[in-house]
Amino acid sequence: MIKQAIIQLKKVTGDIDWKLLILLVLFLNVKLAIKLLALIIVYCVRPNFRFGFHFKNSRLPLFYVAIIALALTTFILNKNFHSTHYTAVLLTGIGFWTLCIFAAHQVKLSVEQSSIDTLHRTIFIFFVLNLLFTLGNIVAIVIETGALNPYRYQGNYQKYFISTGDYIKGLTFDTSTTNAVLNAFGVIYFLLRRRFALVCLCMAGLLLTASNFVNIVLLLTLGGLFAFNSDKDQKSIIIVCVGFLLIFLGKISPQNSNYVGETFGKIFHQKQLPNIRPQTQIPLLQRADSTLNPDERKRRTAMLYLDSLANYKKKPLVLTKNTSAMAIPDSMIAKQELSIPKPSIHSAPFQNRADTTIEQKRLLTFINTNENKLKLPGKIIPVKLQPGKLIAMQQTLTFLEHSPAKIIWGDGMGNFSSKLAFRVSNLGIAGGFPASYTYISNEFLTNHLKVYLNYFSRRANLHSLTNSPNSVYDQLLSEYGILGFILFIVLYIGYFVRSIKYFTYGIPLLLMTGAIFFVDYWFEQLSVVILFELLMFLNIKENSTDNLSPAHAN
């Protein structure tokens, strides 16, 4: 029975690389435990540990080995070996880089051992699965809200509205930004492979995530392709994709286009953030319950009661045959049903909650405990209205300027800017860590963690990508220094650039990935990088004369 089911499944799906598909589906999942399970399954089925690292013509990017070696060297140079807590941090960080190696190795094995058609078919199925999950996300929101367009739905305390895209997480159940990047990769991959229907579907999936940054990066990439590397049909599809974007921003979610304009305005105009508490000039009937004191609640209840009486008196009297002795013709009897007026769009159910969430309470408690070091006396203190990511970059440059010795090799793994630094802080920001080994360096506390706390302990509309300090480039410069950044350019970017003559969709993917490295710690995220590497390995294979670039042969 099982054998017959497998045969039938193969007839439907064709020949695909199941090991690769399992690795993609499970390794890109948000849960670290599932990522580990993916590697265990694949290595049990294909137990190969011949990574092929060499100084010349390395099979895999030598960057991974070099960055681990640099971290160990920095560990000694900065004399961090005296702290058992930091030793645990270092080992954890090395573990993440090792997982990158294991994943890249299995992806490369699939490219080496499977046919080009099989690989393309496997990637096609992965994208279809992700699109189905993305569709499921939006359908679930529509059912919950009862609104065909939840991007304009302001009920339920604006749980969705401009934040609807945050809930479109796709197959990975990771952040919506991860889903956005995956769909952006799909747009480029299918466009240059002339699979135009899938280009439109991936573009739709990207727009549903409402990721403004990824939209801008993709728009610039498509512009380059339109000008330099596309035929008539591809140009037409690019125009269609741009049209989709304009319709989405203009009709479906116009508040996102306003948000983009406001974000650019923040970069050039340093205004002040208003206090987190609502302003007193907001009419009493329009304020959320959580912002009112007992006296204000009583006043608002009285006002609502008086308004309801006034509305009732304005309604015409409804008469029936039994209400008067006078004979009144049926045609003269007013027929009107009693109706309850709908709440105003300005009333509490249509406004953002001002309640402090559990996550915010945790951050605020930490702020109060470390008030002297952070110099953040509380959540209602105004701060400069400037993107947190820009502030974080300025912090990194300032740190390096005042720490000449660390310009070369950095502050050390997990000490300044990384997902690892957030994880080991045990603030629940980037996963868990043994409480007995909680570690927060002073440089991280007074720089990037301070930025994160200052924005993410406030109201929800400040919890955006632009206010997060996350960035691969920031991580490399601050924790691995100029040397780490050079290793990345030479041994990772350079690894792919040396095979540029084999690329079609590989060039725009490389440029796009270089841009998205500004917005998160993607290597430690253990997600989109594996798909990027798969597509790059495959592009090299399918366009080389022997179907495998000599520079990357086993």
Buried (B, 14 or more C-beta within 10 A) or exposed (E): EEEEEEEEEEEEBEEBBBBBBBBBBBBBBBEBEBBBBBBEBBBEEBEEEEBEBEEEEBBBBBBBBBBBEBBEBBBEBBEBEEBEBBBBBBEBBBEBBEBBBBBBBBBBBBBBBBEEEBBBBBBBBBBBBBBEBBBEBBEEBBEBBEBEEBBBBBBBBBBBBBBBBBBBBBBBBBBBBBBBBBBBBBBBBBBBBEBBEBBBBBBBBBBBBBBBBBBEBBEBBBEBBBEEEBEEEBBEBBEBBBEBBEEBBEEBBBBBBEBBEEBEEBEEEEEEBEEBEBEEEEEEBBBBEEBBEEEEEEBBEEEEEEEEEEEEEEEEEEBEEEEEEEEEEEEEEEEEEEEEEEEEEEBBBBBBBBEBEEBBEBBBEBBEEBEEEBEBEEBEEEBEBBBBBBBBBEBBEEBBEEBEEBBBBBBBBBBBBBBBBBBBBBBEBBBEBEEEBBBBBEBBBBBBBBBBBBBBBBBBEBBBBBBBBBBBBBBBBBBBBBBBBEBBEBBBBBBBBEBEEBBBBBBBBBBBBEBBBBBBBBBBBBBBBBBBBBBBBBBBBBBBEEEBBEBBEE
